[in-house]
Amino acid sequence: MTDKPATTTAPAAAPKGLQNVIVGQSKLSLVNGTEGKLIYAGYKIEDLAEYANFEEVIYLLWNLKLPNKSEWEGLRKALFDNMALSAETIALLKSFPPKATPMSVLRTAVSALALYDPKADVNTVEENKRKALLLTAKTPTIVAAWERIRNGKEPIAPRADYGLAANFLYMLKGTEPKQQEIAVMDAYLVLLSEHGMNASTFSARVTTSTLSDMYSAITTAIGTLKGAAHGGANEEAMNMFFEIGSADNVEKWFNDNVKNGDRRVMGMGHRVYKALDPRAAVLNRKAKEMSDATGNLKWYDLASKLDKTARADEEFIKKNLYANVDYYSAIALYTIGIPIDQFTPLFAIARIPGWSAHVLEQWENNRLIRPDVDYVGPMDLQWVPIEKR
């Protein structure tokens, strides 16, 4: 009897972009795109956005429980104690070209922080938690300082009586922020602080899996977020609103540009959500509140009309395209007075607690992330000496 040769079945090729591929387990968040749900460590995002401040959510992501008052006060003090920038970091920021983009500045400044940390490469749990806190605290100061430096102004030191949201606005503008501005900023930071295995979070975990350090992982994530297909969408949405100009122009712009397939409605549609992004629903309300408070309803009215126009379109209904987190956040941030090219750095400020939580989680049960690739190139080519090519 002749043994038959063993047969092997090649693994199925992964879907493009690893869509729907499970790459690990996490206790940090659940993103249910089918039902439009987002959960942070067991808590609904709607409840957190309504009742929690950013510091409470930071504590939740790092400890998988909400803080009591003493724990919250301790975290808030620790964050303030780490917010100020050293003279070396400020000098570095002042050395950058004035036209450098804020995301490039943030990426470079965060990487440079490692040079002044003698324990940057020590990856114990305690040291990584310290670095997570330091990066969460200093990033708002870096972003605000660069905005002032590039406009010929001196950076402003943080205030001990302010939390992260209020301090960012204060250091950015140099004036005391209004309570409603602080509330909208807090809600934005809460809504953006964690979102499953998105591209930047995955890149941070890949970097961590190589046994690299926290600074490298967060720098990797910032570089990934910098891409227009990830963190830059709200900038594109606001520029689209500027192009349309007013609510009166919405239907003509939509028919002339979107119906024929030439343009997309920036800030609508999501890789995961096939229902309304729950964060977009919250930011819709916050954008309306800020517009009402400032008496400037022009951009909210435009965005709202475009949203309704798109949602009435057969293609948008068929493809389940809804406003995502970037759509109304653009209106909310612009109304507060955040420069458009600072939208994505603000996204990074919000996401650093989530990124660092994933880094800590990766270290708990680390294994090098090293997927395979399906080779589809030529085979058995014959070598030809260089003289005969």
C-alpha positions in Angstrom: 0.0 0.0 0.0 1.5 3.3 -1.1 1.2 6.2 1.3 -0.4 9.2 -0.3 1.6 12.4 0.0 0.4 14.8 2.7 -1.6 17.7 1.4 -1.5 21.2 2.9 -4.1 23.8 2.6 -2.8 27.3 2.3 -4.4 29.7 4.8 -7.0 32.0 3.4 -5.7 35.5 2.5 -6.6 38.1 5.1 -9.2 40.6 3.9 -7.8 43.9 2.7 -6.9 46.2 5.5 -7.4 43.3 8.0 -11.1 44.2 8.1 -13.0 42.0 10.7 -9.8 40.2 11.6 -9.5 39.8 15.4 -5.9 40.5 16.5 -6.2 40.2 20.2 -8.3 40.7 23.4 -8.8 43.8 25.4 -10.7 45.0 28.5 -10.5 48.6 27.5 -13.4 49.2 25.1 -16.1 47.6 23.0 -16.9 49.1 19.6 -20.2 47.6 18.2 -20.5 49.1 14.7 -23.6 47.3 13.8 -25.7 48.7 16.7 -23.7 52.0 17.1 -22.5 51.3 20.6 -19.2 52.2 22.3 -18.3 51.0 25.8 -15.3 52.0 27.9 -14.4 49.3 30.4 -18.1 48.5 30.9 -19.5 52.1 30.8 -21.6 53.5 28.0 -19.9 56.4 26.1 -23.1 58.5 26.4 -23.0 58.3 30.2 -19.3 59.1 30.3 -19.6 62.1 27.9 -22.6 63.4 30.0 -21.3 62.9 33.5 -17.5 62.2 33.5 -14.6 64.6 33.1 -11.5 63.7 31.2 -9.5 62.8 34.3 -12.1 60.3 35.5 -11.9 58.5 32.1 -8.1 58.6 32.2 -8.3 56.8 35.5 -10.9 54.4 34.2 -8.7 53.4 31.2 -5.6 52.9 33.3 -7.3 51.1 36.2 -10.5 49.6 34.7 -12.6 51.3 37.4 -13.8 54.8 38.1 -11.9 56.8 40.7 -13.3 57.8 44.1 -12.8 61.4 45.0 -9.4 60.9 46.7 -8.1 58.9 43.7 -9.5 61.6 41.3 -7.8 64.4 43.2 -4.6 62.5 43.3 -4.6 61.9 39.6 -5.5 65.5 38.8 -2.6 66.8 41.0 -0.2 64.3 39.5 -1.1 65.4 36.0 -0.7 69.1 36.9 2.7 68.4 38.5 3.9 66.9 35.1 2.3 69.5 32.7 5.0 72.1 32.7 7.6 71.9 29.9 11.4 72.1 30.6 13.5 74.9 29.3 15.1 72.4 26.9 11.7 71.4 25.5 10.6 75.0 25.0 13.9 75.8 23.3 13.5 72.8 21.0 10.0 74.0 20.0 11.3 77.5 19.3 14.0 75.9 17.0 11.4 74.4 14.7 10.4 76.1 11.4 7.4 78.4 12.1 5.5 76.7 9.2 6.0 73.2 10.6 2.6 71.4 10.9 1.4 70.9 14.4 1.2 67.2 14.1 4.8 67.0 12.9 5.8 69.2 15.9 3.9 67.0 18.3 5.4 63.8 16.9 8.9 65.2 17.2 8.5 66.8 20.6 7.0 63.6 22.1 9.9 61.6 20.7 12.4 64.1 22.1 10.9 63.8 25.7 12.5 60.4 25.9 16.0 61.9 25.6 15.5 63.7 28.9 14.1 60.7 30.7 16.9 58.5 32.3 14.5 55.6 32.6 12.9 55.9 29.1 13.9 52.3 28.3 12.9 50.8 31.6 9.7 48.9 30.9 8.5 47.9 34.4 4.8 48.4 35.1 5.6 51.3 37.5 7.8 53.1 35.0 5.4 52.7 32.1 2.5 54.1 34.2 4.8 57.0 35.1 5.5 57.6 31.5 1.9 57.3 30.5 1.0 60.0 33.1 3.9 62.2 31.9 2.9 62.0 28.3 -0.8 62.6 29.0 0.1 65.7 31.0 2.7 67.2 28.7 1.0 66.7 25.4 -1.6 69.5 25.9 1.2 71.8 27.0 3.2 71.0 23.9 0.3 71.6 21.5 -0.7 74.9 23.2 2.9 76.1 23.4 3.5 75.5 19.7 0.4 77.4 18.8 1.7 80.4 20.7 5.3 80.0 19.5 4.4 79.9 15.8 2.4 83.1 16.3 5.3 84.9 18.0 4.1 84.6 21.5 5.5 83.1 24.6 4.1 79.8 26.0 1.8 80.0 29.1 2.3 77.9 32.2 -0.6 75.7 33.4 -2.8 76.6 36.4 -3.2 74.4 39.4 -6.9 75.1 39.7 -7.6 73.9 36.2 -8.1 70.4 34.9 -6.6 69.2 31.6 -9.5 70.5 29.4 -9.5 74.0 31.0 -5.7 74.2 31.1 -5.4 73.4 27.4 -7.8 76.2 26.4 -6.1 78.6 28.9 -2.6 77.8 27.6 -3.7 78.0 24.0 -5.6 81.4 24.2 -4.1 83.1 27.2 -7.6 83.9 28.6 -9.8 82.2 31.1 -12.1 79.7 29.3 -15.8 79.9 29.7 -17.5 77.0 31.5 -19.4 75.9 28.4 -16.1 75.8 26.4 -14.6 73.7 29.2 -17.6 71.3 29.2 -17.5 70.8 25.4 -13.7 70.3 25.5 -14.0 67.8 28.3 -16.7 65.9 26.4 -14.6 65.9 23.3 -11.6 64.5 25.1 -13.7 61.8 26.8 -15.3 60.8 23.5 -12.0 60.4 21.7 -9.9 58.8 24.4 -10.3 55.2 23.4 -11.8 53.3 20.4 -10.8 49.7 20.1 -8.1 48.4 17.7 -8.0 51.4 15.4 -4.9 52.0 13.2 -3.0 54.2 15.6 -3.7 51.9 18.6 -2.7 48.9 16.6 0.6 50.6 15.6 1.3 51.4 19.2 0.8 47.8 20.2 3.0 46.5 17.3 5.8 48.8 18.5 5.4 47.7 22.1 5.4 44.0 21.0 9.0 44.4 19.9 9.9 45.3 23.5 10.4 49.0 22.6 9.6 51.8 25.0 6.5 53.9 25.8 7.8 57.0 24.1 8.4 55.0 20.8 5.0 53.4 21.0 3.2 56.8 21.4 5.4 58.4 18.7 4.4 55.6 16.4 0.7 56.2 17.2 1.0 59.9 16.6 2.6 59.3 13.2 -0.2 56.9 12.3 -2.9 59.3 13.5 -1.4 62.1 11.4 -2.7 60.4 8.2 -5.8 62.0 6.6 -7.6 58.6 6.6 -7.4 58.5 10.4 -7.0 61.6 12.4 -7.2 64.3 9.8 -10.9 63.9 8.8 -12.3 66.6 10.9 -9.9 69.1 9.3 -11.1 68.0 5.9 -14.8 68.3 7.1 -14.3 71.9 8.2 -12.6 72.8 5.0 -15.5 71.2 3.1 -17.9 73.4 5.1 -15.9 76.5 4.2 -16.0 75.5 0.5 -19.8 75.1 0.6 -20.1 78.5 2.3 -23.6 78.5 3.7 -26.7 76.3 4.2 -28.3 77.8 1.1 -25.6 76.2 -1.0 -25.8 72.7 0.4 -28.2 71.1 -2.0 -26.5 72.5 -5.1 -23.0 71.5 -3.8 -24.3 68.0 -2.9 -25.9 67.5 -6.4 -22.9 68.9 -8.3 -20.2 67.2 -6.4 -21.5 64.1 -4.5 -24.3 62.7 -6.6 -22.0 62.3 -9.6 -19.4 60.5 -7.5 -16.7 63.1 -7.8 -16.6 64.0 -4.1 -17.2 62.4 -0.7 -18.9 64.1 2.2 -16.0 64.3 4.6 -16.9 63.1 8.1 -19.6 60.8 6.9 -19.2 57.0 6.9 -17.0 54.9 9.1 -14.9 51.7 8.7 -16.7 50.1 11.7 -20.0 51.9 12.3 -22.9 50.9 10.0 -25.2 52.8 12.3 -24.9 56.3 13.8 -21.6 56.8 15.6 -22.7 57.4 19.2 -19.9 60.0 19.6 -21.3 61.9 16.7 -24.7 62.1 18.4 -23.2 63.7 21.5 -21.0 66.1 19.5 -24.0 67.1 17.4 -25.6 68.4 20.6 -22.4 70.0 21.8 -21.9 71.8 18.5 -25.4 73.1 18.7 -25.0 74.3 22.2 -21.7 76.1 21.4 -23.3 77.7 18.3 -26.3 78.9 20.3 -24.1 80.3 23.0 -21.9 82.2 20.6 -24.8 83.3 18.4 -22.9 81.9 15.4 -25.2 79.2 13.9 -23.9 79.5 10.3 -21.6 76.5 10.4 -23.9 74.3 12.5 -26.9 75.1 10.2 -24.8 74.2 7.2 -23.6 70.9 8.7 -27.0 69.9 9.9 -28.6 70.6 6.5 -25.8 68.6 4.7 -26.3 65.8 7.1 -30.0 65.6 6.4 -29.5 66.0 2.7 -27.0 63.1 2.6 -29.1 60.9 4.8 -32.1 61.3 2.4 -30.0 60.1 -0.5 -30.5 56.5 -1.7 -26.8 55.7 -1.8 -26.2 56.9 1.7 -29.1 54.9 3.0 -28.0 51.8 1.0 -24.4 52.0 2.3 -25.4 52.9 5.9 -23.4 56.2 5.8 -23.9 58.3 8.8 -22.1 61.3 10.4 -19.1 60.1 12.3 -17.2 61.6 15.2 -15.3 64.0 12.9 -18.3 65.6 11.3 -19.8 67.6 14.2 -16.6 67.8 16.2 -15.2 70.1 13.5 -18.1 72.5 14.2 -17.7 72.3 17.9 -13.9 72.8 17.9 -14.0 75.6 15.4 -16.7 77.4 17.4 -14.6 77.2 20.5 -11.8 78.8 18.6 -9.4 75.9 18.0 -7.3 76.5 14.8 -8.2 73.9 12.1 -4.7 72.4 11.9 -4.8 71.8 15.6 -7.8 69.5 15.4 -5.7 66.4 14.9 -3.2 67.2 17.7 -6.2 67.7 20.0 -7.3 64.2 18.9 -3.9 62.9 20.0 -4.2 64.7 23.4 -7.5 62.8 23.8 -6.2 59.5 22.7 -2.9 59.3 24.6 -4.6 57.8 27.7 -6.1 55.1 25.5 -2.9 54.4 23.6 -0.9 54.1 26.8 -3.5 51.9 28.3 -3.1 49.6 25.3 0.7 49.7 25.7 0.3 48.6 29.4 -2.2 45.9 28.3 0.2 44.6 25.6 3.0 44.3 28.2 0.8 42.1 30.4 0.9 39.2 28.0 3.3 40.3 25.2 4.1 38.4 22.1 5.8 39.9 19.0 3.1 40.9 16.5 4.4 39.4 13.3 1.7 38.5 10.8 2.4 36.7 7.5 1.8 38.1 4.0 0.5 36.3 0.9 3.3 36.6 -1.8 1.8 37.2 -5.2 4.9 38.1 -7.1 6.9 36.2 -9.8 8.8 33.0 -9.1 12.0 31.2 -10.5 13.4 34.2 -12.3 16.9 33.6 -13.7 19.8 35.7 -12.6 21.3 37.9 -15.3 24.7 39.5 -14.8 24.6 43.3 -14.7 26.6 43.6 -17.9 23.8 41.8 -19.8 20.7 43.5 -18.3 
